[in-house]
Amino acid sequence: MCIAKDTIYINTRKLDNEVEIQIYENGNGFSEELLEKPFSGVVVGTKEGNGIGLSIVKKVIDTHEGSISLGNEEGKGAKYRLLP
């Protein structure tokens, strides 16, 4: 499970004809289990969650011919990179 402690950072930059969106948070980052198959809809992050949130986001991004990647930023927590 990925939970920000108190801050979420959002950066944007123009890349040729695209806009890259990077989202960072200062929490504990993603588990290794989630990073193995982040968009499968199988991995559940919380007891209350159903585990399909990231797979829905991936489907929307793919529909718009974009891309999304996840990772952990050393000392900063989780990192999302979107090219919508």
Phi and psi restraints in degrees (range 20) as a CNS / XPLOR table:
assign (resid 1 and name C) (resid 2 and name N)
       (resid 2 and name CA) (resid 2 and name C) 1.0 -119.0 20.0 2
assign (resid 2 and name N) (resid 2 and name CA)
       (resid 2 and name C) (resid 3 and name N) 1.0 114.9 20.0 2
assign (resid 2 and name C) (resid 3 and name N)
       (resid 3 and name CA) (resid 3 and name C) 1.0 -131.1 20.0 2
assign (resid 3 and name N) (resid 3 and name CA)
       (resid 3 and name C) (resid 4 and name N) 1.0 125.9 20.0 2
assign (resid 3 and name C) (resid 4 and name N)
       (resid 4 and name CA) (resid 4 and name C) 1.0 -68.8 20.0 2
assign (resid 4 and name N) (resid 4 and name CA)
       (resid 4 and name C) (resid 5 and name N) 1.0 140.5 20.0 2
assign (resid 4 and name C) (resid 5 and name N)
       (resid 5 and name CA) (resid 5 and name C) 1.0 -68.4 20.0 2
assign (resid 5 and name N) (resid 5 and name CA)
       (resid 5 and name C) (resid 6 and name N) 1.0 -55.2 20.0 2
assign (resid 5 and name C) (resid 6 and name N)
       (resid 6 and name CA) (resid 6 and name C) 1.0 -157.0 20.0 2
assign (resid 6 and name N) (resid 6 and name CA)
       (resid 6 and name C) (resid 7 and name N) 1.0 -3.6 20.0 2
assign (resid 6 and name C) (resid 7 and name N)
       (resid 7 and name CA) (resid 7 and name C) 1.0 -139.8 20.0 2
assign (resid 7 and name N) (resid 7 and name CA)
       (resid 7 and name C) (resid 8 and name N) 1.0 137.8 20.0 2
assign (resid 7 and name C) (resid 8 and name N)
       (resid 8 and name CA) (resid 8 and name C) 1.0 -123.8 20.0 2
assign (resid 8 and name N) (resid 8 and name CA)
       (resid 8 and name C) (resid 9 and name N) 1.0 128.5 20.0 2
assign (resid 8 and name C) (resid 9 and name N)
       (resid 9 and name CA) (resid 9 and name C) 1.0 -106.2 20.0 2
assign (resid 9 and name N) (resid 9 and name CA)
       (resid 9 and name C) (resid 10 and name N) 1.0 136.6 20.0 2
assign (resid 9 and name C) (resid 10 and name N)
       (resid 10 and name CA) (resid 10 and name C) 1.0 -126.8 20.0 2
assign (resid 10 and name N) (resid 10 and name CA)
       (resid 10 and name C) (resid 11 and name N) 1.0 121.0 20.0 2
assign (resid 10 and name C) (resid 11 and name N)
       (resid 11 and name CA) (resid 11 and name C) 1.0 -118.0 20.0 2
assign (resid 11 and name N) (resid 11 and name CA)
       (resid 11 and name C) (resid 12 and name N) 1.0 143.1 20.0 2
assign (resid 11 and name C) (resid 12 and name N)
       (resid 12 and name CA) (resid 12 and name C) 1.0 -129.4 20.0 2
assign (resid 12 and name N) (resid 12 and name CA)
       (resid 12 and name C) (resid 13 and name N) 1.0 150.7 20.0 2
assign (resid 12 and name C) (resid 13 and name N)
       (resid 13 and name CA) (resid 13 and name C) 1.0 -154.5 20.0 2
assign (resid 13 and name N) (resid 13 and name CA)
       (resid 13 and name C) (resid 14 and name N) 1.0 150.1 20.0 2
assign (resid 13 and name C) (resid 14 and name N)
       (resid 14 and name CA) (resid 14 and name C) 1.0 -87.9 20.0 2
assign (resid 14 and name N) (resid 14 and name CA)
       (resid 14 and name C) (resid 15 and name N) 1.0 129.8 20.0 2
assign (resid 14 and name C) (resid 15 and name N)
       (resid 15 and name CA) (resid 15 and name C) 1.0 -123.2 20.0 2
assign (resid 15 and name N) (resid 15 and name CA)
       (resid 15 and name C) (resid 16 and name N) 1.0 101.8 20.0 2
assign (resid 15 and name C) (resid 16 and name N)
       (resid 16 and name CA) (resid 16 and name C) 1.0 51.4 20.0 2
assign (resid 16 and name N) (resid 16 and name CA)
       (resid 16 and name C) (resid 17 and name N) 1.0 -111.1 20.0 2
assign (resid 16 and name C) (resid 17 and name N)
       (resid 17 and name CA) (resid 17 and name C) 1.0 -103.0 20.0 2
assign (resid 17 and name N) (resid 17 and name CA)
       (resid 17 and name C) (resid 18 and name N) 1.0 17.9 20.0 2
assign (resid 17 and name C) (resid 18 and name N)
       (resid 18 and name CA) (resid 18 and name C) 1.0 -125.5 20.0 2
assign (resid 18 and name N) (resid 18 and name CA)
       (resid 18 and name C) (resid 19 and name N) 1.0 163.6 20.0 2
assign (resid 18 and name C) (resid 19 and name N)
       (resid 19 and name CA) (resid 19 and name C) 1.0 -120.0 20.0 2
assign (resid 19 and name N) (resid 19 and name CA)
       (resid 19 and name C) (resid 20 and name N) 1.0 124.9 20.0 2
assign (resid 19 and name C) (resid 20 and name N)
       (resid 20 and name CA) (resid 20 and name C) 1.0 -93.4 20.0 2
assign (resid 20 and name N) (resid 20 and name CA)
       (resid 20 and name C) (resid 21 and name N) 1.0 134.2 20.0 2
assign (resid 20 and name C) (resid 21 and name N)
       (resid 21 and name CA) (resid 21 and name C) 1.0 -116.7 20.0 2
assign (resid 21 and name N) (resid 21 and name CA)
       (resid 21 and name C) (resid 22 and name N) 1.0 125.0 20.0 2
assign (resid 21 and name C) (resid 22 and name N)
       (resid 22 and name CA) (resid 22 and name C) 1.0 -118.4 20.0 2
assign (resid 22 and name N) (resid 22 and name CA)
       (resid 22 and name C) (resid 23 and name N) 1.0 131.5 20.0 2
assign (resid 22 and name C) (resid 23 and name N)
       (resid 23 and name CA) (resid 23 and name C) 1.0 -122.8 20.0 2
assign (resid 23 and name N) (resid 23 and name CA)
       (resid 23 and name C) (resid 24 and name N) 1.0 126.0 20.0 2
assign (resid 23 and name C) (resid 24 and name N)
       (resid 24 and name CA) (resid 24 and name C) 1.0 -123.5 20.0 2
assign (resid 24 and name N) (resid 24 and name CA)
       (resid 24 and name C) (resid 25 and name N) 1.0 155.3 20.0 2
assign (resid 24 and name C) (resid 25 and name N)
       (resid 25 and name CA) (resid 25 and name C) 1.0 -140.2 20.0 2
assign (resid 25 and name N) (resid 25 and name CA)
       (resid 25 and name C) (resid 26 and name N) 1.0 162.1 20.0 2
assign (resid 25 and name C) (resid 26 and name N)
       (resid 26 and name CA) (resid 26 and name C) 1.0 -103.5 20.0 2
assign (resid 26 and name N) (resid 26 and name CA)
       (resid 26 and name C) (resid 27 and name N) 1.0 33.8 20.0 2
assign (resid 26 and name C) (resid 27 and name N)
       (resid 27 and name CA) (resid 27 and name C) 1.0 -93.5 20.0 2
assign (resid 27 and name N) (resid 27 and name CA)
       (resid 27 and name C) (resid 28 and name N) 1.0 -150.7 20.0 2
assign (resid 27 and name C) (resid 28 and name N)
       (resid 28 and name CA) (resid 28 and name C) 1.0 -87.7 20.0 2
assign (resid 28 and name N) (resid 28 and name CA)
       (resid 28 and name C) (resid 29 and name N) 1.0 -4.0 20.0 2
assign (resid 28 and name C) (resid 29 and name N)
       (resid 29 and name CA) (resid 29 and name C) 1.0 80.0 20.0 2
assign (resid 29 and name N) (resid 29 and name CA)
       (resid 29 and name C) (resid 30 and name N) 1.0 -176.1 20.0 2
assign (resid 29 and name C) (resid 30 and name N)
       (resid 30 and name CA) (resid 30 and name C) 1.0 -86.7 20.0 2
assign (resid 30 and name N) (resid 30 and name CA)
       (resid 30 and name C) (resid 31 and name N) 1.0 148.1 20.0 2
assign (resid 30 and name C) (resid 31 and name N)
       (resid 31 and name CA) (resid 31 and name C) 1.0 -72.6 20.0 2
assign (resid 31 and name N) (resid 31 and name CA)
       (resid 31 and name C) (resid 32 and name N) 1.0 156.2 20.0 2
assign (resid 31 and name C) (resid 32 and name N)
       (resid 32 and name CA) (resid 32 and name C) 1.0 -61.6 20.0 2
assign (resid 32 and name N) (resid 32 and name CA)
       (resid 32 and name C) (resid 33 and name N) 1.0 -35.6 20.0 2
assign (resid 32 and name C) (resid 33 and name N)
       (resid 33 and name CA) (resid 33 and name C) 1.0 -60.6 20.0 2
assign (resid 33 and name N) (resid 33 and name CA)
       (resid 33 and name C) (resid 34 and name N) 1.0 -44.8 20.0 2
assign (resid 33 and name C) (resid 34 and name N)
       (resid 34 and name CA) (resid 34 and name C) 1.0 -67.2 20.0 2
assign (resid 34 and name N) (resid 34 and name CA)
       (resid 34 and name C) (resid 35 and name N) 1.0 -40.2 20.0 2
assign (resid 34 and name C) (resid 35 and name N)
       (resid 35 and name CA) (resid 35 and name C) 1.0 -67.3 20.0 2
assign (resid 35 and name N) (resid 35 and name CA)
       (resid 35 and name C) (resid 36 and name N) 1.0 -21.5 20.0 2
assign (resid 35 and name C) (resid 36 and name N)
       (resid 36 and name CA) (resid 36 and name C) 1.0 -67.8 20.0 2
assign (resid 36 and name N) (resid 36 and name CA)
       (resid 36 and name C) (resid 37 and name N) 1.0 -39.8 20.0 2
assign (resid 36 and name C) (resid 37 and name N)
       (resid 37 and name CA) (resid 37 and name C) 1.0 -142.9 20.0 2
assign (resid 37 and name N) (resid 37 and name CA)
       (resid 37 and name C) (resid 38 and name N) 1.0 68.4 20.0 2
assign (resid 37 and name C) (resid 38 and name N)
       (resid 38 and name CA) (resid 38 and name C) 1.0 -67.1 20.0 2
assign (resid 38 and name N) (resid 38 and name CA)
       (resid 38 and name C) (resid 39 and name N) 1.0 -23.2 20.0 2
assign (resid 38 and name C) (resid 39 and name N)
       (resid 39 and name CA) (resid 39 and name C) 1.0 -112.0 20.0 2
assign (resid 39 and name N) (resid 39 and name CA)
       (resid 39 and name C) (resid 40 and name N) 1.0 15.4 20.0 2
assign (resid 39 and name C) (resid 40 and name N)
       (resid 40 and name CA) (resid 40 and name C) 1.0 -75.6 20.0 2
assign (resid 40 and name N) (resid 40 and name CA)
       (resid 40 and name C) (resid 41 and name N) 1.0 -24.8 20.0 2
assign (resid 40 and name C) (resid 41 and name N)
       (resid 41 and name CA) (resid 41 and name C) 1.0 79.6 20.0 2
assign (resid 41 and name N) (resid 41 and name CA)
       (resid 41 and name C) (resid 42 and name N) 1.0 3.8 20.0 2
assign (resid 41 and name C) (resid 42 and name N)
       (resid 42 and name CA) (resid 42 and name C) 1.0 -97.1 20.0 2
assign (resid 42 and name N) (resid 42 and name CA)
       (resid 42 and name C) (resid 43 and name N) 1.0 -38.1 20.0 2
assign (resid 42 and name C) (resid 43 and name N)
       (resid 43 and name CA) (resid 43 and name C) 1.0 -76.0 20.0 2
assign (resid 43 and name N) (resid 43 and name CA)
       (resid 43 and name C) (resid 44 and name N) 1.0 127.7 20.0 2
assign (resid 43 and name C) (resid 44 and name N)
       (resid 44 and name CA) (resid 44 and name C) 1.0 -106.5 20.0 2
assign (resid 44 and name N) (resid 44 and name CA)
       (resid 44 and name C) (resid 45 and name N) 1.0 129.1 20.0 2
assign (resid 44 and name C) (resid 45 and name N)
       (resid 45 and name CA) (resid 45 and name C) 1.0 -87.7 20.0 2
assign (resid 45 and name N) (resid 45 and name CA)
       (resid 45 and name C) (resid 46 and name N) 1.0 -30.3 20.0 2
assign (resid 45 and name C) (resid 46 and name N)
       (resid 46 and name CA) (resid 46 and name C) 1.0 -135.5 20.0 2
assign (resid 46 and name N) (resid 46 and name CA)
       (resid 46 and name C) (resid 47 and name N) 1.0 164.6 20.0 2
assign (resid 46 and name C) (resid 47 and name N)
       (resid 47 and name CA) (resid 47 and name C) 1.0 -65.8 20.0 2
assign (resid 47 and name N) (resid 47 and name CA)
       (resid 47 and name C) (resid 48 and name N) 1.0 -33.1 20.0 2
assign (resid 47 and name C) (resid 48 and name N)
       (resid 48 and name CA) (resid 48 and name C) 1.0 -83.7 20.0 2
assign (resid 48 and name N) (resid 48 and name CA)
       (resid 48 and name C) (resid 49 and name N) 1.0 -21.2 20.0 2
assign (resid 48 and name C) (resid 49 and name N)
       (resid 49 and name CA) (resid 49 and name C) 1.0 -79.1 20.0 2
assign (resid 49 and name N) (resid 49 and name CA)
       (resid 49 and name C) (resid 50 and name N) 1.0 161.6 20.0 2
assign (resid 49 and name C) (resid 50 and name N)
       (resid 50 and name CA) (resid 50 and name C) 1.0 -109.0 20.0 2
assign (resid 50 and name N) (resid 50 and name CA)
       (resid 50 and name C) (resid 51 and name N) 1.0 -3.2 20.0 2
assign (resid 50 and name C) (resid 51 and name N)
       (resid 51 and name CA) (resid 51 and name C) 1.0 78.7 20.0 2
assign (resid 51 and name N) (resid 51 and name CA)
       (resid 51 and name C) (resid 52 and name N) 1.0 9.7 20.0 2
assign (resid 51 and name C) (resid 52 and name N)
       (resid 52 and name CA) (resid 52 and name C) 1.0 -104.4 20.0 2
assign (resid 52 and name N) (resid 52 and name CA)
       (resid 52 and name C) (resid 53 and name N) 1.0 -3.8 20.0 2
assign (resid 52 and name C) (resid 53 and name N)
       (resid 53 and name CA) (resid 53 and name C) 1.0 -56.1 20.0 2
assign (resid 53 and name N) (resid 53 and name CA)
       (resid 53 and name C) (resid 54 and name N) 1.0 -51.0 20.0 2
assign (resid 53 and name C) (resid 54 and name N)
       (resid 54 and name CA) (resid 54 and name C) 1.0 -67.3 20.0 2
assign (resid 54 and name N) (resid 54 and name CA)
       (resid 54 and name C) (resid 55 and name N) 1.0 -33.0 20.0 2
assign (resid 54 and name C) (resid 55 and name N)
       (resid 55 and name CA) (resid 55 and name C) 1.0 -68.4 20.0 2
assign (resid 55 and name N) (resid 55 and name CA)
       (resid 55 and name C) (resid 56 and name N) 1.0 -32.7 20.0 2
assign (resid 55 and name C) (resid 56 and name N)
       (resid 56 and name CA) (resid 56 and name C) 1.0 -69.7 20.0 2
assign (resid 56 and name N) (resid 56 and name CA)
       (resid 56 and name C) (resid 57 and name N) 1.0 -44.0 20.0 2
assign (resid 56 and name C) (resid 57 and name N)
       (resid 57 and name CA) (resid 57 and name C) 1.0 -58.6 20.0 2
assign (resid 57 and name N) (resid 57 and name CA)
       (resid 57 and name C) (resid 58 and name N) 1.0 -44.6 20.0 2
assign (resid 57 and name C) (resid 58 and name N)
       (resid 58 and name CA) (resid 58 and name C) 1.0 -60.4 20.0 2
assign (resid 58 and name N) (resid 58 and name CA)
       (resid 58 and name C) (resid 59 and name N) 1.0 -42.5 20.0 2
assign (resid 58 and name C) (resid 59 and name N)
       (resid 59 and name CA) (resid 59 and name C) 1.0 -62.9 20.0 2
assign (resid 59 and name N) (resid 59 and name CA)
       (resid 59 and name C) (resid 60 and name N) 1.0 -43.0 20.0 2
assign (resid 59 and name C) (resid 60 and name N)
       (resid 60 and name CA) (resid 60 and name C) 1.0 -64.6 20.0 2
assign (resid 60 and name N) (resid 60 and name CA)
       (resid 60 and name C) (resid 61 and name N) 1.0 -45.8 20.0 2
assign (resid 60 and name C) (resid 61 and name N)
       (resid 61 and name CA) (resid 61 and name C) 1.0 -62.1 20.0 2
assign (resid 61 and name N) (resid 61 and name CA)
       (resid 61 and name C) (resid 62 and name N) 1.0 -44.8 20.0 2
assign (resid 61 and name C) (resid 62 and name N)
       (resid 62 and name CA) (resid 62 and name C) 1.0 -61.9 20.0 2
assign (resid 62 and name N) (resid 62 and name CA)
       (resid 62 and name C) (resid 63 and name N) 1.0 -39.3 20.0 2
assign (resid 62 and name C) (resid 63 and name N)
       (resid 63 and name CA) (resid 63 and name C) 1.0 -59.4 20.0 2
assign (resid 63 and name N) (resid 63 and name CA)
       (resid 63 and name C) (resid 64 and name N) 1.0 -32.4 20.0 2
assign (resid 63 and name C) (resid 64 and name N)
       (resid 64 and name CA) (resid 64 and name C) 1.0 -95.2 20.0 2
assign (resid 64 and name N) (resid 64 and name CA)
       (resid 64 and name C) (resid 65 and name N) 1.0 15.5 20.0 2
assign (resid 64 and name C) (resid 65 and name N)
       (resid 65 and name CA) (resid 65 and name C) 1.0 56.9 20.0 2
assign (resid 65 and name N) (resid 65 and name CA)
       (resid 65 and name C) (resid 66 and name N) 1.0 37.3 20.0 2
assign (resid 65 and name C) (resid 66 and name N)
       (resid 66 and name CA) (resid 66 and name C) 1.0 -105.0 20.0 2
assign (resid 66 and name N) (resid 66 and name CA)
       (resid 66 and name C) (resid 67 and name N) 1.0 -168.2 20.0 2
assign (resid 66 and name C) (resid 67 and name N)
       (resid 67 and name CA) (resid 67 and name C) 1.0 -144.3 20.0 2
assign (resid 67 and name N) (resid 67 and name CA)
       (resid 67 and name C) (resid 68 and name N) 1.0 155.2 20.0 2
assign (resid 67 and name C) (resid 68 and name N)
       (resid 68 and name CA) (resid 68 and name C) 1.0 -140.2 20.0 2
assign (resid 68 and name N) (resid 68 and name CA)
       (resid 68 and name C) (resid 69 and name N) 1.0 140.9 20.0 2
assign (resid 68 and name C) (resid 69 and name N)
       (resid 69 and name CA) (resid 69 and name C) 1.0 -138.6 20.0 2
assign (resid 69 and name N) (resid 69 and name CA)
       (resid 69 and name C) (resid 70 and name N) 1.0 153.8 20.0 2
assign (resid 69 and name C) (resid 70 and name N)
       (resid 70 and name CA) (resid 70 and name C) 1.0 -124.4 20.0 2
assign (resid 70 and name N) (resid 70 and name CA)
       (resid 70 and name C) (resid 71 and name N) 1.0 154.9 20.0 2
assign (resid 70 and name C) (resid 71 and name N)
       (resid 71 and name CA) (resid 71 and name C) 1.0 -172.3 20.0 2
assign (resid 71 and name N) (resid 71 and name CA)
       (resid 71 and name C) (resid 72 and name N) 1.0 -173.6 20.0 2
assign (resid 71 and name C) (resid 72 and name N)
       (resid 72 and name CA) (resid 72 and name C) 1.0 -118.7 20.0 2
assign (resid 72 and name N) (resid 72 and name CA)
       (resid 72 and name C) (resid 73 and name N) 1.0 133.5 20.0 2
assign (resid 72 and name C) (resid 73 and name N)
       (resid 73 and name CA) (resid 73 and name C) 1.0 -96.6 20.0 2
assign (resid 73 and name N) (resid 73 and name CA)
       (resid 73 and name C) (resid 74 and name N) 1.0 122.3 20.0 2
assign (resid 73 and name C) (resid 74 and name N)
       (resid 74 and name CA) (resid 74 and name C) 1.0 -50.4 20.0 2
assign (resid 74 and name N) (resid 74 and name CA)
       (resid 74 and name C) (resid 75 and name N) 1.0 121.4 20.0 2
assign (resid 74 and name C) (resid 75 and name N)
       (resid 75 and name CA) (resid 75 and name C) 1.0 74.6 20.0 2
assign (resid 75 and name N) (resid 75 and name CA)
       (resid 75 and name C) (resid 76 and name N) 1.0 2.1 20.0 2
assign (resid 75 and name C) (resid 76 and name N)
       (resid 76 and name CA) (resid 76 and name C) 1.0 -121.9 20.0 2
assign (resid 76 and name N) (resid 76 and name CA)
       (resid 76 and name C) (resid 77 and name N) 1.0 -19.6 20.0 2
assign (resid 76 and name C) (resid 77 and name N)
       (resid 77 and name CA) (resid 77 and name C) 1.0 104.6 20.0 2
assign (resid 77 and name N) (resid 77 and name CA)
       (resid 77 and name C) (resid 78 and name N) 1.0 -152.5 20.0 2
assign (resid 77 and name C) (resid 78 and name N)
       (resid 78 and name CA) (resid 78 and name C) 1.0 -72.8 20.0 2
assign (resid 78 and name N) (resid 78 and name CA)
       (resid 78 and name C) (resid 79 and name N) 1.0 152.8 20.0 2
assign (resid 78 and name C) (resid 79 and name N)
       (resid 79 and name CA) (resid 79 and name C) 1.0 -136.8 20.0 2
assign (resid 79 and name N) (resid 79 and name CA)
       (resid 79 and name C) (resid 80 and name N) 1.0 131.7 20.0 2
assign (resid 79 and name C) (resid 80 and name N)
       (resid 80 and name CA) (resid 80 and name C) 1.0 -117.9 20.0 2
assign (resid 80 and name N) (resid 80 and name CA)
       (resid 80 and name C) (resid 81 and name N) 1.0 140.6 20.0 2
assign (resid 80 and name C) (resid 81 and name N)
       (resid 81 and name CA) (resid 81 and name C) 1.0 -130.4 20.0 2
assign (resid 81 and name N) (resid 81 and name CA)
       (resid 81 and name C) (resid 82 and name N) 1.0 122.4 20.0 2
assign (resid 81 and name C) (resid 82 and name N)
       (resid 82 and name CA) (resid 82 and name C) 1.0 -122.3 20.0 2
assign (resid 82 and name N) (resid 82 and name CA)
       (resid 82 and name C) (resid 83 and name N) 1.0 137.9 20.0 2
assign (resid 82 and name C) (resid 83 and name N)
       (resid 83 and name CA) (resid 83 and name C) 1.0 -122.3 20.0 2
assign (resid 83 and name N) (resid 83 and name CA)
       (resid 83 and name C) (resid 84 and name N) 1.0 88.7 20.0 2
